[in-house]
Amino acid sequence: MTGYGRVEIPFHHKLIAVELRSLNSKISDLRIKIPANYRTKETEIRKRVTQALERGKIDLMIEVSSSVGSGEEAYALNGELFRKYYRELRTICDELDCQNADLVQAIMRIPSVVISEKEALDGEEWDAVCKTIDQAIVVMNSHREIEGEAMEKECRDRIGAIKGLLEQISPLEKGREEQLRQRIWQNVVDVVGKEKIDANRFEQEILYYIEKLDITEEKVRLSQHCDYFLQVLDADGERQKGRKLNFIGQEIGREINTMGAKANYSAIQRIVVQMKDDLEKIKELVANVL
């Protein structure tokens, strides 16, 4: 969702500049800063931007300035407001002994001090503003696409790493079962003594216990979730992939956690830890995907 786009278009004696910034967010959160005479179009501007960019914490700034060398000023100074700010800031500076403060520059940055001589926004200028916004959106989306390609590659690599780690578990299961069997046998021997153990009954109980700790289903589901994750990445034209990938990531995490809880075998638990590390990286990436 992160991106940046800035476009400037000359319009008569003016220069219209649109700047867009976007950060990750679960919802569409648009903050705008526009000239006072554009306020009547604020709803349309918001709709235009949110529909095109979908989600993200978005900052939109529209600036309009006089063209250099045009010989025609598009803006005037609100003298009354300027004097009011100057008197109040001068008083504060005197109290704080800030004699070197550049009040003029500071006041010029305050909204509504510099005002447009032309309060109404005509259709021709509005068309130019829309064109500039659309071009800025195109620039931002191109930045998003470049970042998205890098994120997609990273996600694929991490899913591939999880599937590779999953394949390492099967060869360890025989040793895991044998270790469980020996540990339980020794615990029973320590408690009741070897001569009091019914071998047939023990074998029945150990098989029941090992069955409870079997992780075959978790391995199958984990493999399926990883494949589904890649299928969603491959899907063309599908929008809002980020939420779906996030849900799949949660299911992947659930299977990994269950395997870790059932493992009771250090070699498998080490693999589970590596899987969790890869999954955390995936979650960080998916959080920034539309």
Protein Blocks (a to p, Z undefined) as FASTA:
>chain_A
ZZcddddddehjbccdddddddddfbdcddddddfklmmmmmmmmmmmmmmnopacdddd
ddddddehklpafbdcdfklmmmmmmmmmmmmmmnopakbcfklmmmmpghklccfblba
cfklmmmmmmmmmmmmmmmmmmmmmmmmmmmmmmmmmmmmmmmmmmmmmmmmmmmmmmmm
mmmmmmmmmmnopklpcfklmmmmmmmmmmmmpcklmmmmmmmmmmmmmmmmmpghiahk
lmmmmmmmmmmmmmmmmmmmmnopaklmmmmmmmmmmmmmmmmmmmmcZZ
